[in-house]
Amino acid sequence: MLPAGYRLSFDAIDAEAAHAFLTTAYWCEGIPLATVQRAIEHSLCIALLADGQGQVGFARVVTDRTTFAYLCDVYVLQAHRGQGLAVAMVQSLLAHPDLQGLRRFMLFTRDAHPLYARHGFQPLATPDRGMEIVRPGLYLKPPADA
């Protein structure tokens, strides 16, 4: 349940508002607007809208909508935190019809483990099986052709 004055939307996504936050986020600092726009186009996204203030929260799921999903880019602007708004976004995404019956639903977080644990997320059962390529600071580097 959302507090009065807020609503969630899977359609009214403001890429520029998402970019304004994400470009400062620890996980994608400096991300270009064009990259955020492309990511939104290819993902299932939800916007948190506040009356008269526009988009004040956002979350994105990268998924094939059949077997796998990856929850990412979850945020609520500082002035709107502490009201259960991130919880509402995550609940709405987990309940989305396209995300039912998935074999695996993953996420990575530095500091929000308790939030996600309430929704059933757990530490990796077999972390030794996972592998990754990580490029920290990728968006802060000038393009190779510059």
C-alpha positions in Angstrom: 0.0 0.0 0.0 1.4 3.4 -1.0 1.0 6.5 1.1 -1.3 9.2 -0.3 0.2 11.3 -3.1 2.3 8.4 -4.6 1.6 6.0 -7.4 3.5 3.3 -9.3 3.6 3.0 -13.1 5.0 0.5 -15.5 4.4 2.9 -18.4 5.3 6.5 -17.3 9.0 6.0 -17.0 11.1 9.2 -17.0 14.6 8.2 -18.3 16.0 11.6 -17.6 14.9 11.5 -14.0 16.3 8.0 -13.6 19.6 9.2 -15.2 19.8 12.1 -12.8 20.0 9.7 -9.9 21.8 6.8 -11.5 24.7 8.9 -12.8 25.6 9.5 -9.1 24.9 6.0 -7.8 27.8 3.9 -6.6 27.0 1.1 -9.0 27.0 3.1 -12.2 28.5 6.5 -11.5 28.7 8.6 -14.6 26.4 6.5 -16.7 25.5 8.3 -19.9 21.8 9.2 -20.6 21.8 7.2 -23.8 22.8 4.1 -21.9 20.1 4.6 -19.3 17.5 5.1 -22.1 18.6 1.9 -23.9 18.6 -0.1 -20.7 15.0 1.1 -20.0 13.9 0.2 -23.5 15.1 -3.4 -23.0 13.9 -4.0 -19.4 10.8 -4.2 -17.3 10.8 -0.9 -15.3 8.6 0.7 -12.7 8.5 4.3 -11.7 7.5 5.8 -8.4 5.6 9.0 -9.0 4.8 11.7 -6.4 2.0 14.2 -7.0 3.5 17.4 -8.4 7.1 16.1 -8.2 7.3 13.6 -11.0 9.4 10.5 -10.7 11.0 10.1 -7.3 11.9 6.4 -7.5 12.6 3.7 -10.0 13.5 0.1 -10.4 14.4 -2.1 -13.4 14.4 -5.8 -14.1 16.5 -7.3 -16.8 14.7 -10.5 -17.9 13.8 -13.0 -20.6 10.4 -13.1 -18.9 10.6 -16.9 -18.9 13.4 -18.3 -16.8 15.6 -15.5 -15.4 15.4 -12.0 -14.0 17.9 -9.5 -12.5 16.7 -6.7 -10.3 18.7 -3.6 -10.5 18.8 0.2 -10.4 16.4 0.4 -7.4 16.3 3.8 -5.8 14.0 6.2 -4.0 15.1 9.9 -3.7 16.3 10.8 -0.2 13.4 13.1 0.6 10.9 10.2 0.0 12.7 7.4 1.9 11.4 5.7 5.1 7.8 5.3 3.9 8.0 1.8 2.5 8.1 3.1 -1.1 11.0 0.8 -2.2 9.1 -2.1 -0.7 6.1 -1.3 -2.8 8.1 -1.1 -6.0 9.8 -4.4 -5.3 6.5 -6.1 -4.4 4.9 -4.7 -7.6 7.7 -6.0 -9.7 7.7 -9.5 -8.0 3.9 -9.7 -8.6 4.2 -8.7 -12.3 2.6 -11.4 -14.5 5.7 -11.6 -16.8 7.9 -12.5 -13.8 6.0 -15.5 -12.5 7.5 -19.0 -12.6 11.1 -17.8 -13.1 13.8 -20.3 -12.2 16.1 -17.6 -10.9 15.7 -14.0 -9.8 18.9 -12.3 -8.8 20.2 -8.9 -7.5 23.3 -7.4 -6.1 23.4 -4.8 -3.3 26.0 -3.2 -1.2 23.8 -2.2 1.7 20.1 -3.1 1.3 20.1 -6.8 2.2 17.3 -6.5 4.8 15.0 -4.8 2.3 15.4 -7.6 -0.2 15.4 -10.4 2.4 11.8 -9.4 3.2 10.9 -10.4 -0.3 12.6 -13.8 -0.2 16.0 -13.0 -1.6 18.8 -14.9 0.1 22.6 -14.9 -0.2 23.8 -17.1 -3.1 23.6 -20.7 -2.1 26.6 -21.7 -4.2 28.7 -18.5 -4.8 31.6 -20.6 -5.9 29.6 -21.5 -9.1 29.1 -17.9 -10.1 31.5 -15.8 -12.2 31.4 -12.3 -13.4 33.2 -9.6 -15.4 33.1 -6.3 -13.6 34.3 -3.0 -14.9 34.2 -0.5 -12.1 34.3 3.1 -13.2 33.5 2.2 -16.8 31.3 5.3 -17.3 33.9 7.6 -15.8 36.5 6.8 -18.5 36.5 8.8 -21.8 35.4 6.8 -24.8 38.2 5.0 -26.7 37.6 7.1 -29.8 37.7 10.4 -28.0 
